[in-house]
Amino acid sequence: MRLELRTTDFLKALACALVLVSMFAAGSARGQLPQSDTRAASLMDADHFDAALRIPPLGGREAWEVRRAELRQSVQLSLGLWPLPERNPLNAKVFDWKEGPGFKVAKVYFESLPGYMATGNLYLPAQGKGPFPAVLCPHGHWFYGRLNNSVDGSIPGRCMDFARMGFAVFSIDMVGYNDCFQLPHDENKSRAQLVADKPAPYEPRQWRGTFDFPEPGLYGMNLAGMQVWNAMRAVDFLSSLPEVDSTRIGCTGASGGASQTILLMTVDQRIKVAAPVNIIGMKKHPGCLCENSPGLWRDATTVELAAAFAPRPLILCSASEDPWTSQCPVREYPFIQKYYALYGAADSLANVHIQGGHNYNALTRAAVYAFFSKHLAAAGPVIEKPVPVAPELAGLGDLRVFPEHILPDTAREPERIIAGWVEASEGQFQAAVPAGRQDLDKFAGSYGKALGLLLSVESPQASALLESEPSSRKVAGLAVNSLRLGRSGKGDCIGLEVVEPPVKARGALVLVYPEEVGGVALPGDSGLRPWIAPLVQKGWRVVRVGGFASGELNIPRKTWESFSWPWAYNRGNGLEAIQDILTALAWARKSWPGEPLALAGLSRCGLSAAFAGAVSGAADMALIDLDRKDPVYDKELLDLLPVGSLQRVGGFRTAALLLARKPVVLLNPGASLDQGWFTGHASALGLGANLRFAAASAEGLWLPELMQGL
């Protein structure tokens, strides 16, 4: 069976190719500032992708270890699995054993979350008590889910064969497939395959539709993360069985099952051997919501995640007509070999390349069987010629866990599962908030670091900054310098205006406000804007930031939404704005290392400035305009900065606590913002004098007064 593929948009692909050419023509290679910003024209998605542009050069093993640790945490954050949810009791039920030639199989369900049932089949060897090595088998988007039994992919056949060779095997349902129906997958993918032979009775605890919950998404609840969490709990389940050796567990799946394998082997160190089949590609990425969680592929690729498995044994399975892996022997495989070479683990990496399409057929299965038997030390002989379609399946009867779609009494309604996730996430954050000054550094090193990784932003090193020669003009007798600023190899090029004071500078102020207000000067350069002139006269060097920070370079919504899952692959306007402010802060610190550095974000730019200041830590004082908004309220945050898992790491609350290590004024808070939460925690940390709230009426005119107060 060949899975249905989405049609490639030729014009979009051509546009992307032209953009990449223009990037290099414009000089965006490392060490040269491009003539204009290329980020808005360089968006990617699953079908318009180039892994080479997302993977940094491979250095030595020490540098790679740092990169690998950041990759792992970034994946955890994207999946909503940092911090890891608490492991509730599984309350596993294993029942209705049936026997076949050389194996036995049972139905299984357990609670991966309270009241949420993960489901599947457990296969064991017919003889022996173990402990056996184990294999977790997640399925992809096959028409019959884990019960698909076709030439291109017989999941039951694979599980039976593994059991005959001496493995314990758990075949787990994807979310929304087969018996795991409390929450949805994708209404276009989970259809009649849930019941192969008859209509399903109505079950009030079954969700029908697409996994689309924006507010819970702020707390890290997403389809990909739920599937990986189910898989992690499946490893818990396997490890709890007396028949299983918990030190010898592998994972393999094809297509969407391969994506689950890659993500699981990245976040769970208990996976010792892996075989992701027909999905790892340099030029194409997985194509379902369950494989594209928020931010997952902004700085990562399936290729680099596979490389991150080194030195553990990994077999790459590819096929000549597969859209993802057709070039694996000459493209992806040699690339990953370099990473395994860092560990002297060349023998732990293999590639099997067959003639065929997108599959997990008998040829591929045979290669995986041999690899897993060798590296997991299975007791039985390897099955060298698997039967393409398992004839035993028909004689086993119905292997569905809930054939009548009636769940046990302990199962919760979908709304309760979702609410429980949000409540647990919020509880974990509140418990992590530092109670005293002695805990603040630990909080900054954990939640502060996580915030930066989640936002996919960086405080660039001084050596990575690129700047143009400034052009200078006089405005009311004062020097105003204009220049362009970027980072090596990133394709960014933002405008700065720097107003020099007439007296010895008392400090530098990085100032961000909306582009439509205009530059630092009034029309015709007749003078400086009224809230800037007094600051300059008092000795402040003002650095006004353009780019995404001001909205100058914003990506049009129509362009953004023309890509599939753009938030999985790209930084939107909000994240690019935070990055541009971080870049400007690094440049200001580099340019005037001995001066105090202040940060001010006005109007809608205030929230971006808050997150940039929190991640950077470079500013000695900050003024953050909340623009009469409440960024702690989920619905408002979705309008302001819709970033998956943002509330899971504390969002604006974490940013404010980090900013409060230095003097900070929060301007124009929304009426619903709980100011007491911020002032109370600041006081408990001994930072009460650093944090204050203020209101301002006339836009910008209050800035000199507040700066004086700081």
Residue, then its C-alpha position, 0 to 999 in steps of 0.5 A: m500500500r502506498l500512502e497518499l501524498r500531498t501535491t507539491d506546489f510547484l510555484k512555491a517550490l520555485a519561489c523557495a529555490l529563487v530565495l535561496v539563490s538570492m540569499f547567497a547572491a546577497g551575501s548571507a553566507r557566514g561573515q557577510l551582512p546581506q543587503s536586505d533581510t531574507r528571513a521573510a522570504s525564506l520560510m519552509d515547511a514539510d514539502h519546501f525544506d532544506a536540512a542543510l540550512r538548519i544544521p550547523p557545521l559539525g565541530g568536535r565531539e564536545a561541541w556536538e554534545v552541547r548541541r545535542a543536549e539543546l536539541r533534546q531539550s528543544v524537542q521536549l519543549s516543543l512536545g510539551l514534555w519539559p518539564l516532564p509530566e508526573r507519571n501517574p499510576l498506569n493501572a494497566k490491564v492485560f487481558d484476552w490472551k490468544e495464541g498463534p504459531g510461536f507467539k501469544v497476543a493480548k489486549v492492553y490498555f493503561e492510563s498514560l494520563p489520569g483517565y486517558m487510555a493508551t491502547g494496543n496489543l502485547y505480543l510475547p513468545a509462546q515459550g519461555k518466561g524471559p526476561f526478553p528484549a522488547v520492541l515498541c511498535p508505533h504505527g503510521h497513518w495506515f488505513y487500519g492503524r495498528l491492525n493494518n495487514s498489507v504487502d506494504g506494511s503488515i504491523p501484526g505480521r511484524c509483531m508476530d515475527f518479533a515474538r517468534m524471535g524471542f522479543a516482547v512486543f507492544s503495538i501501540d495506537m496513535v492518538g485517534y486511531n483504533d482504540c485510542f479514541q478519547l482524543p482526535h487525530d486528524e479528521n482527514k486521516s482517522r476515518a472508517q479504519l477505526v472499525a474494519d468491518k462494521p459501523a461503531p456504536y456512538e461513544p460519548r467519550q470519543w472526540r470527533g474532529t482534529f486535534d486543535f486546542p489552542e489554549p491547552g497548546l500554550y501549556g504544551m498539549n499537542l498531538a505529537g507530544m501526546q503520542v510521544w508521551n503515550a510511547m514513553r508510558a508504553v516503555d514504562f509499561l513494558s519495563s514493568l512486565p516480569e517478562v521484559d528486560s528493561t535494559r534491552i528495549g528498541c523502537t521501530g515504525a514506518s512513516g508516521g510511526a518512524s516520526q514517533t520513533i525519532l522523537l521517542m529515541t530523542v527524548d527517552q534514553r531507555i531506547k537502546v536500538a532504533a529503526p525509523v523506516n522511510i521518513i528521514g530526509m534532507k529535502k522533505h519532512p514528515g507531513c501530518l499534524c502529529e509530526n509537526s508540533p509547534g517549533l519542532w523543526r525551526d532549528a532541528t531536522t529528522v537527520e540531525l535527530a537521528a544523528a543525535f542517537a549516536p552511539r546507540p545502534l540505529i538502522l536507516c531504512s530507505a527505498s528507491e521510490d520513497p519521497w523522503t529517503s530515495q537518496c539515503p545511501v548517498r545523502e542522509y546516510p553519509f551525513i549521519q556517519k560523521y556523527y557516529a564517527l565521533y564516538g568510534a561507533a561506525d558498526s552501530l549504524a546501518n542502512v538498508h535501501i530497497q527497490g520500492g515505495h513508501n513502505y515497511n514491507a517484508l524486505t525492510r522487516a527482514a533487515v530490521y529483524a537481523f539488526f535488532s536481534k544482533h544488538l538486543a541479543a534475542a534468543g531465537p533465530v532470525i526470520e530471514k524471509p518474512v511472510p509479506v501478509a500475516p495469514e494468522l491475523a484472521g484466525l485471532g479474531d478481533l484484536r481491538v481493545f474496545p470493539e464496542h467503543i465502550l470505555p471503562d468507568t475510569a476513563r474521563e471525558p475529553e474535556r476533563i483530560i484536557a483540563g487535567w493537563v492544563e491544571a497539572s502543567e500550571g501546578q508544575f510551574q507554580a511549584a518551580v517558582p523560586a521561594g527565595r533569593q537562593d533559588l533564583d539562579k536555579f530558576a534562571g538556569s532551568y526555566g530561563k534557559a527553557l524560555g530561550l530555547l522555546l522561543s528559538v532565539e539567541s543572545p548572539q556572541a559579539s563575534a557573530l554580529l555583522e554591521s554596515e558602515p553607518s551613515s550620519r546626518k544632523v537633526a537639531g544639531l545632534a548626530v543621528n547615525s543609521l546602520r544595518l545590523g545582522r548575525s553571521g549566517k542568519g540572513d537577518c539585516i535590520g535597521l538601527e538609528v543611533v542618536e548621540p547625546p551632546v554631552k558625555a553619555r550616561g548610558a545607552l537606551v535600546l528603544v523599540y516602538p511601532e514602525e508606523v510612529g516613524g523614526v527618531a526624527l520628526p518629518g523633515d528632520s525638523g527635530l527629535r520626537p518629543w519623548i526622545a529629545p529630553l533623554v538625549q539632552k540628559g545624556w542618554r544615547v538612544v538606539r532605535v530598533g527597526g526590523f521585525a522588532s518595530g514591525e517593519l519587516n513583518i510577514p503578511r498573514k496570507t504569506w505565512e498561512s500559505f505554508s503547511w504548519p508554518w509555526a513548526y518550521n519558522r519563527g513568526n513575527g513575534l519571535e523574530a521581533i524578540q530576536d531582533i531586540l536580542t541582537a540589538l542588545a548584544w550590539a549595544r553591549k559590544s559597542w559601549p561595554g562600560e556604559p549602563l544599558a537600558l531597554a524600553g519597549l513601547s506600545r505593542c512592542g513591549l511584550s517582545a522587549a520583555f522576553a528579549g530582556a529576560v533571555s538576554g539579561a544584558a540590560d541594567m534596567a527595563l521599561i516594559d509597556l503592556d499596552r493595557k493587555d494581560p499576557v498571563y490570560d490565555k486568550e489574550l496571550l494567543d493574540l499577542l504571542p501564540v507560542g506552543s508551551l509558552q505558559r508551560v515554562g511560565g510565559f510572561r511571569t517567568a520573563a518578569l521574574l528574570l527582569a526583576r533582577k534589575p530595576v524594571v517598570l511594567l507600564n499600562p498593565g491590563a485591568s485583569l493582570d494580577q499585579g499582586w502575583f508579581t509584586g508578591h514574588a518579587s518581594a519574597l525574592g528580595l527584589g521588591a524595590n526593583l519591580r513596580f507598576a506604572a500608568a502613562s497617558a500620552e504615548g511616549l511623553w512619559l519616557p524621560e520621567l520614568m527613565q529619570g526614576l530609574 
